[in-house]
Amino acid sequence: MANVNAPMAGKLISVDVKVGDTVKKNDPVATLEAMKMQIKVFAPADGKVAEIKAEAGANIDPSVVIMTLE
């Protein structure tokens, strides 16, 4: 099981996968807006999206788990 966290504080613009999707390490899985830039959030490992814990529009920081992979 792997957690996907934001690399920095910002606003979650989009979650680009859904529960059940299979992802490879370094696949983009979400988009974050920070300092007027859009930053892609990448999968830390290969896996399947088990749970999405944050919604688009939420303000998040690196301690917030966006989703979990199994």
Secondary structure, 3 states (H helix, E strand, C coil): CEEEECCCCEEEEEECCCCCCEECCCCEEEEEEECCEEEEEECCCCEEEEEECCCCCCEECCCCEEEEEC
